[in-house]
Amino acid sequence: MINSNLLEVLQTFTKDQLTSFQEYLYWSMRDQPFDRNEAAQLLEIIIDHYPDLQHDALLKNAVFAKMFPKKAFVERKIDKIMVNLGKSLRNFQLHQHYLQPENEFNQLLDILQVYKSKGLVARYQQAFKQLEAYIKGNEKQSLKAALEFYQFEYEKLDWNSLHNNQRSDLDLPDIIQSFEVYHQINLHDFLNRYLLQQKLVTLSPPPFLQTILSNSYQQAPADAPALLFVYQYIHKLLSKTDVQVEEFNFILNYLKDNESVFDGHTLQSFYTYLRNICIILINNGHAEFAYTMFRLVKTNVELGHIFYKGKITTSAFVNAVTMALQVKETAWAYHFLENYKDAMLGESADRIYYRLCLASYHFAVQAYDQVIEHLPLSMPEIKFTLIARRLELKTYYELKSDLTDFKSETFRVFVVRLPQKNLPPDTIAFNANFASILSQLLNSKQGDRERGIKLIQRIAERRFISEREWLYEQACALGNISPVEAAEMIKNTPIKG
């Protein structure tokens, strides 16, 4: 059968694309006529049976017999032809990728190197004007544009250095400035990613990085690009333990007012940062960010900022549904999860992420039996496994199931082992506190007002606790406490730690 490397590459092509490649292969056979002619024959056999790449006609001995009738089968021979076809396919893919419109800058820059190496001064100068026009015509700010501008300035310096008449500064101030802008933007992008990752797993920055992080925040100068300003502002938000709604809304409004300044990929990156920051703040007990997060998600969906080439990551999908349900926007959540369930990047064959969201929706509309029917309990990522297990526990509690005590103890043991998974203390505390309060609920008598009050206060005093609002509801139900009374208790309970 076709070897795995060639099979993997072939599966990325459509039949029409393979036919185009066939034309390319015949055209390029002038370079290596013998090897490529055999590769072309093999490709023709594959196309005849595509997309069935497991057809018996593609077995090695069958392919060999068709290509070399009346000759004894030599497996190494057919393996070599497959390797050559794979190399040609890779070269074709690179060629096609390189000629895409988004690579125009690289094409213009590379042709300058060709003209420069061959001493074609007039052609070089003409091509340089094209590159200059491209740079001046690119009005959208992005990390890619900053890099291209630096590369443009570097090419200008390289040419001027070759023809140094010792009468100018060689435009060195321009390249230094372009490098500094690119460096600062790139640095803050990396630092922001690190700070965000640090909130998801336990990370100890090495000394050099700790020094950078300690001195990295600077207010962007008035003449700095808007791109750098936003990266630095996001860095400021990620570096703080408590962020005010006004601070967060400022950057949201800034992006809304300046959307035309940035390219689509950059806007997606900024909004992804802000959604993650919002989730972190909500998890840290800042419930006031819930509506801000939902409005952000809803706007991002409407404007397409949450998608990449029409696709959405599993995390973004689950977070969108979760936030909509948290603010009681159940109709929007159901519409979203049904409309975009086939657009998820990384969804499994048994649709576990969709099922998790559907189970969450059924819980929100109190269809508890449907939750158990759809809920997946085994997830690739620990964060989704925890969500699923907490949802299962809440459902059994609502159903007043005899399994609740057993499931609660199983979850408690699971949480005890969380430190072994290199999770940050906050994540462990979120789940440990949830398990503790749930256990106390299970060991309380309905109608015990004093117990209900005590549990509300215990929930309120914890900075890190999952399912906070649901636990409040159960404590209120336990002690027959009204939402107004509970709100006053929560307001007057200081947070510990």
C-alpha positions, 0 to 999 in steps of 0.5 A, a space after each residue: 500500500 502507499 507509504 504513510 508519508 505519501 498518503 498523508 500528503 495526498 489526503 491534503 489534495 482534492 482530485 482537481 488539485 492533483 490534476 493541476 499537480 500532474 500538469 506541473 510534474 509533466 512540465 518540470 520533468 525536464 530537470 529529472 526526466 527519469 525519476 519524474 517520469 516514473 513519479 508521473 506514472 504513479 500519480 496517474 494510477 493514484 488519480 484513477 482511483 482517487 479518493 480511494 487511497 486504500 484500493 487494491 490497485 494501489 497495493 505496491 505489487 499491483 502498482 509495480 506490475 502496472 508500471 513495469 509489466 513482465 518484471 519481477 517485483 522489487 519493493 525498494 524500487 516502488 518505495 523510491 518512486 513514492 519518495 520521489 513523488 512525495 518530494 515533488 508534491 512537497 515542492 508543488 505545495 511550496 510553490 503554490 504557497 509562495 505564490 499566494 497573494 499574502 506572500 507578495 512582500 516576500 516575492 518582491 523582497 526575494 527578487 531584489 536579492 536575485 537582481 542584486 546578486 547578478 549586478 542588475 542595477 536598473 532592474 533592482 532599482 525598478 523592483 525596489 520602487 515596487 517594494 516601496 509602493 507595497 510598503 506605503 500602500 499597506 496602511 493596516 497595522 500588524 506584527 507582520 507589517 512591522 516586520 515587513 517595514 523593518 525588512 524593507 529598511 534593512 534592504 535599503 541599508 544593505 543597498 546603501 552600504 554597497 554604494 556608500 559615498 560617505 556623504 549620508 547617514 545611510 538611513 540608519 536612524 530609520 532602520 533603528 527606529 523600525 527595529 525598535 518598534 518591531 522589537 517592542 511589539 514582538 516582545 510584548 506579544 511574547 510577554 503577554 502570551 507568557 503571562 496568560 499561560 502563567 495563569 493556566 499552568 504553574 510556571 516559574 520564569 527564569 531570572 532573565 525573564 523575571 527581570 524583563 517582566 519586572 521592567 517591561 511595562 511602559 506607557 507607549 509614547 504619544 507618537 507610538 503606533 496604535 499597535 504597540 499601545 494596545 499590546 502594552 495596555 493588554 500587558 498592563 491588564 495581564 500584570 494586574 491582579 484586579 482590573 476595574 470594569 472601566 479599565 477593561 471597557 477603555 480598551 474595548 472602546 479603543 479597539 472599536 473606534 480604531 478597528 480600521 487601523 488593524 488587519 483582521 488577524 491582529 484584531 482576532 489576536 487582541 480580542 482573544 486576549 481580552 476574552 481570556 482576561 475576562 474569563 480569568 477575572 470572572 473566575 477570580 470572583 469578579 462577577 461584574 465582568 460576566 455581561 461584559 464578556 457576553 457582549 464581547 463574545 456576541 460582538 466577536 461572533 457577529 463581526 467574525 473576530 472569533 473565527 479563523 478562516 470560518 473555524 473556531 477553536 474548541 476553547 472559544 466555542 465552549 467559552 462562548 456557550 458558557 458565558 451566554 448561559 451564565 448571563 441567562 442568554 439560553 436562546 442565544 447559546 442554543 442558536 450558537 452551539 447548533 449553528 457552529 457545531 460543525 465549525 470547531 477546530 479539533 472536535 473529536 469524532 464523537 463530538 465531545 465539545 458539542 456534547 459538553 455544551 449541549 449538556 450545559 444548555 440542558 442544565 441551564 433550562 433544567 432538563 436534567 435528565 438530558 444532561 446525563 444523556 449527553 455529558 461526556 466525562 472523559 475530555 482531553 484537557 483537564 479544564 474541560 474534564 473539571 467542567 464536565 465533572 462539576 456539571 455532573 455533580 450539580 445535575 445529580 444534586 438537582 435530581 436528588 439522586 442517590 448517586 450524589 454522595 458517591 459522585 461527590 466523594 469521587 470528585 473530592 479524590 480527583 481534586 486532591 490529585 490535581 497538584 500532580 498535574 502542574 496546575 496553578 494554585 488558583 485552579 486547584 482552589 477553585 475546585 477544592 472549594 467547590 467540593 468543600 461547599 458541596 459536601 457541606 450542602 449534602 450534609 445539611 438539613 433543608 430549612 436550616 436557616 442558620 446553616 444556609 446563612 453560614 454557607 452563603 458567607 463561606 462561599 462569599 469569603 472565598 476568592 477562588 471557587 467554581 460555580 459560585 452563583 449555583 452554590 449561592 442558589 442552593 444555600 438560599 434554597 437550603 435556608 429559605 433565604 431570599 435573593 435580596 437577603 443573600 445579596 446583602 450578606 454577600 456584600 458584607 462578607 469580606 473576602 479571605 486571601 
